[in-house]
């Protein structure tokens, strides 16, 4: 390919899938490879962003890069990559009652999004001149909140042939724990309720986003970005996160789905994780929100293949890191392996 492919923006009706009694749609962006680069078994990867981020998280370029972000990087190597906005995120519609967007509703909407994109790929209607894509290997890759929703979706709908759970713990999320730190243990609480939880790391205090460190950056900067991320990028990303003073970067969403408030409830999606039978790639940064990444495979009790990757010089927001291409390469090799093993 001579340059990054032109992204294709889609709006997908998910009204029937979510069943909320009002019309709803999701938005997605598709980056296609040169048809000659498609593998013998085509790979379609769906990326789901974290809280405060949109489908643009997968297509934006850091300074000095020009390949169309992660989506363009994978497309240049033969994958079809689809960045997806959850309900209530980016360009997607939001329920009139925020609490109606439960984990189950989010999973149903994302499953419907995947199903429709695959239909358009199969019948050749997604892009003029692009050949029909039949019986591909379908991967789901979710970062942070997106990882949570991807686990729920796979446990409830078995949408994917393999899932990549990136920067999310199926056991327990915490504020900032380097790999190998002491596990806080697992205590189970009901989800989709706003009952306060006292267990450390189990709840999220929005006021913490307003704290500023001695350098003048938001206190969450060390959690989200490694030291070599340019300061101007960190400021654009995190000052007044998630609204970002109304000037949203291309990777951002000013809104966060209500279900994201339950992410730090220990074991909140372990029931879904425990029934997943597809391969799982657990990917985290050197600094991330997971107490012990090496313990994550125990959450996926029925998966025959769980891989753990801890990427050096990377914090929670992986696609900003200087080592992001190293991380993408590990993910790409894993996905090609899933395709080869089928």
GIHU-V50680 format. One record per residue. N is the residue number from 1. RES is the residue in one small letter. SS is DSSP state (h for helix, s for strand, l for the rest). Layout:
((N:RES:SS) (N:RES:SS))
//
This chain:
((1:x:l) (2:x:l) (3:x:l) (4:x:l) (5:x:l) (6:x:l) (7:x:l) (8:x:s) (9:x:s) (10:x:s) (11:x:s) (12:x:s) (13:x:s) (14:x:l) (15:x:h) (16:x:h) (17:x:h) (18:x:h) (19:x:l) (20:x:l) (21:x:l) (22:x:l) (23:x:l) (24:x:l) (25:x:s) (26:x:s) (27:x:s) (28:x:s) (29:x:s) (30:x:s) (31:x:s) (32:x:l) (33:x:l) (34:x:l) (35:x:h) (36:x:h) (37:x:h) (38:x:l) (39:x:l) (40:x:l) (41:x:l) (42:x:l) (43:x:s) (44:x:s) (45:x:s) (46:x:s) (47:x:s) (48:x:s) (49:x:l) (50:x:l) (51:x:l) (52:x:l) (53:x:s) (54:x:l) (55:x:h) (56:x:h) (57:x:h) (58:x:h) (59:x:l) (60:x:l) (61:x:l) (62:x:l) (63:x:l) (64:x:l) (65:x:l) (66:x:l) (67:x:l) (68:x:l) (69:x:h) (70:x:h) (71:x:h) (72:x:h) (73:x:h) (74:x:h) (75:x:h) (76:x:l) (77:x:l) (78:x:l) (79:x:l) (80:x:s) (81:x:s) (82:x:s) (83:x:s) (84:x:s) (85:x:l) (86:x:l) (87:x:l) (88:x:l) (89:x:l) (90:x:l) (91:x:l) (92:x:l) (93:x:l) (94:x:l) (95:x:l) (96:x:l) (97:x:l) (98:x:h) (99:x:h) (100:x:h) (101:x:l) (102:x:l) (103:x:h) (104:x:h) (105:x:h) (106:x:h) (107:x:h) (108:x:h) (109:x:h) (110:x:h) (111:x:h) (112:x:h) (113:x:h) (114:x:h) (115:x:h) (116:x:h) (117:x:h) (118:x:h) (119:x:h) (120:x:h) (121:x:h) (122:x:h) (123:x:h) (124:x:l) (125:x:l) (126:x:l) (127:x:l) (128:x:l) (129:x:l) (130:x:l) (131:x:l) (132:x:l) (133:x:l) (134:x:l) (135:x:l) (136:x:l) (137:x:s) (138:x:s) (139:x:s) (140:x:s) (141:x:s) (142:x:s) (143:x:s) (144:x:l) (145:x:h) (146:x:h) (147:x:h) (148:x:h) (149:x:h) (150:x:h) (151:x:h) (152:x:h) (153:x:h) (154:x:h) (155:x:h) (156:x:h) (157:x:h) (158:x:l) (159:x:l) (160:x:l) (161:x:l) (162:x:s) (163:x:s) (164:x:s) (165:x:s) (166:x:s) (167:x:l) (168:x:l) (169:x:l) (170:x:l) (171:x:l) (172:x:l) (173:x:s) (174:x:s) (175:x:s) (176:x:s) (177:x:s) (178:x:s) (179:x:l) (180:x:l) (181:x:l) (182:x:l) (183:x:l) (184:x:l) (185:x:l) (186:x:l) (187:x:l) (188:x:l) (189:x:l) (190:x:l) (191:x:l) (192:x:l) (193:x:l) (194:x:l) (195:x:l) (196:x:l) (197:x:l) (198:x:l) (199:x:l) (200:x:l) (201:x:l) (202:x:l) (203:x:l) (204:x:l) (205:x:l) (206:x:h) (207:x:h) (208:x:h) (209:x:h) (210:x:h) (211:x:l) (212:x:s) (213:x:l) (214:x:l) (215:x:l) (216:x:l) (217:x:l) (218:x:s) (219:x:l) (220:x:l) (221:x:h) (222:x:h) (223:x:h) (224:x:h) (225:x:l) (226:x:l) (227:x:l) (228:x:l) (229:x:l) (230:x:l) (231:x:h) (232:x:h) (233:x:h) (234:x:h) (235:x:h) (236:x:h) (237:x:h) (238:x:h) (239:x:l) (240:x:l) (241:x:l) (242:x:l) (243:x:l) (244:x:h) (245:x:h) (246:x:h) (247:x:l) (248:x:l) (249:x:l) (250:x:l) (251:x:l) (252:x:s) (253:x:l) (254:x:l) (255:x:l) (256:x:l) (257:x:l) (258:x:h) (259:x:h) (260:x:h) (261:x:h) (262:x:h) (263:x:l) (264:x:l) (265:x:l) (266:x:l) (267:x:l) (268:x:l) (269:x:l) (270:x:h) (271:x:h) (272:x:h) (273:x:h) (274:x:h) (275:x:l) (276:x:l) (277:x:l) (278:x:l) (279:x:s) (280:x:s) (281:x:s) (282:x:s) (283:x:s) (284:x:s) (285:x:s) (286:x:l) (287:x:s) (288:x:s) (289:x:s) (290:x:s) (291:x:l) (292:x:l) (293:x:h) (294:x:h) (295:x:h) (296:x:h) (297:x:h) (298:x:h) (299:x:h) (300:x:l) (301:x:l) (302:x:l) (303:x:l) (304:x:l) (305:x:l) (306:x:s) (307:x:s) (308:x:s) (309:x:s) (310:x:s) (311:x:s) (312:x:l) (313:x:l) (314:x:l) (315:x:l) (316:x:l) (317:x:l) (318:x:h) (319:x:h) (320:x:h) (321:x:l) (322:x:l) (323:x:l) (324:x:h) (325:x:h) (326:x:h) (327:x:h) (328:x:h) (329:x:h) (330:x:h) (331:x:h) (332:x:h) (333:x:h) (334:x:h) (335:x:h) (336:x:h) (337:x:h) (338:x:h) (339:x:h) (340:x:h) (341:x:h) (342:x:l))
//
